[in-house]
Amino acid sequence: MKVVLIVGIVLFAIVGVVFVIGLLIPRDHVASSSITLRQPRDTVWRAVRDLSGVTSWWTAVASSQRSQDSAGREVWDQKMKNGFVMRFIVTEDKPPERLVMAIDAPATAPFGGTWTYEVAAADGGSRVTVTERGYINTAPFRFMARFIFGYHGTMDGYLKAMGKKFGEDVQPSHGSPGPT
């Protein structure tokens, strides 16, 4: 009985520490990941902009389908392999250099924000940068995002998959995560 009580107290203390640290982490963050490819800018742009075709090369996405536009903007529903579904709205489209997609979620949702895709000519190829401007409302999830999952994981997965699509082995570089 004493052991069970001690284990319970320790678990409660761990949860409390995670919660308190999560409260101290800013709700908003900005993080970016970049790669350089040996592909022409227009070729890379077509891959970035082909939102329905992303399932052919990024295995994390099970489906990506265009929905009915909203207020003249493209709307996309993406289902991840883990079953999680997100709706995105294209808020900016400036070919062949910049695409901004926002998660269609209320401010009270557990998380949200935007991904900005930028494609620039670089060293005979292209530099692709994905920047996440996000928020995480729940303190324990802020703790996990900062110390367990990291802010760059999904962006890095996307960029590595893009490199593989073009037959290139890439290692993303990171802009330091921080508050917005």
N, C-alpha and C positions, 0 to 999 in steps of 0.2 A: 504494500500500500504506500509506503514511504517513497519507493522508487517511482511509482506512478505519479505521485504528487510532484516530485522533483522534475520529472520529465515534462509534466504539464506546465510547471512554472517556467522551465527553460523555453519551451515552445511559445508560450505566451510572451515571454521577454523578447524572443527573436522576432515575432510578429510585430510587437510594439516598436522595436528598433527599426525594422523595415518601414513601418508606417511613418515614424518620426523623420527618418532620413528622407523618405519620399516627399514629405511635406516641405522639406528644406530645398529640394531640387526644383528649379523653375518649371512652371507648367509648359512654357513655350520653349522650343529649341530650333536650331538651324544646324544641319549637317550636310556635307556634300561628299560625293565620291566621283572620281574621274578616271578615265582610261584614254590611251592614245591607240588608235587603230591605223593600219596601213591602207585603209579604204578611203576612196574619195568621199568628200562631204555629202554629196547628193545621195550616194549609195547608203551611207549611214543614216541620213535623214529619212530615207524611205523605210528603213527598218524601224526607226523610232516612231514614225508616224503611222505605220501599219498596225493599228491597235487590234484589229481582228486577227492578224497573222502572228502576234506575239506568242501564241500557244504553240507554234511550230518550232520555236527555239528556246523559250524560257519555260522549263518544265514545272516551275512553281505555279504556273497559271493553267488551270484546267479548261476554262472557257473565257472568251472575251467577246461580248456581243454589244452591238450598238442598240440603244433603246431610243425611244421617242425623244427628239430634241426638246430642250427646255429653254424658253426665252431666247431662241435662236442659237443656242449652243449645243454642241454635241454632248450626248450622254452615253456612257459606256458602263456596262455591268461586267465585272470580272469576278470569276469564282476561282479561288485558289485551290490547290490540290488538297489542302487540309479542310476544305469545305467552307471556309470563310468567304463571304460574298461582300464586295464593296461596289458602290456606284461612284463613278467619276464624272466630272463635268470639265470639258475643255474650256478653260477660261482665257487662254491666249494661244494663238497659232500663227507663228511668223516663220514660214518656210524660207530657207532650209536651216534656220538657226535656233529657234526657240519654240518650245511647246510647254504650256503650263496646264496641269490637271489638278483639280481640287476634289477631295473626298466630299461627296454630297452627304453631309451629316450635320445635325444641329450642334450648336456650341456646347450643349450639355452631353453630347456623346462621349464615350470613354476616351476617344482620340479622334484626331482629324488633322487637316492641313493640306498642303500642296506638294506636288513634285514638279520641279522645273527641269526640263531636259534642254541642254544647250549643246549644239554641235558647231564646232569651229574648225577651220582649216588649221592643220598643224604638221610641220615636218613632212610634207609630201603625203599626208594622210588626214586624219581627223581626230580631234579631241572631243570626247563626250563627257559632259559633266551632268550629274543628277544632283539637284539640291532639294532637300526636304525642309520645308518650313512647317513644323508641326506643333501640336499641343497634345498633352496627355493630362486628362482631368483627375485621374485617380492616383493618389499618392503611392500605393504599393506598385502600380504599373510604372510610375515614373522611376521608382527604385529599380525595377527589373529592366526597364529600357536602358537606363544609365549603366548599371553594373553587371547585368546578366546577358541580355540580348545585344545590347549596343545599338546605337542609332544608325549605323552603316550597314547592318546585315542584309536587309532586303535590297538596298541599292547596289551593294557589292554583288549579290546574287544576280541581279538584272544585268549588270555590266559584264560579269564573267560569262554569263550565258550569251550576251551579245558578241563578245570576243570569240567564243566557241562557234557561234553561227558563221563567223567570217574565217574560221580556221586559225584563230590567233589565241595564244595563251597570254592572258592579261592579268595584271595585279593592280586593282584599284588603289589610287592614292586618296587621302582623306583631307578635307577641310575640317578644322577642329570643331567639334560640336560645342554649342553654347546657346545661351538664351537669345531670343530674337530681339 
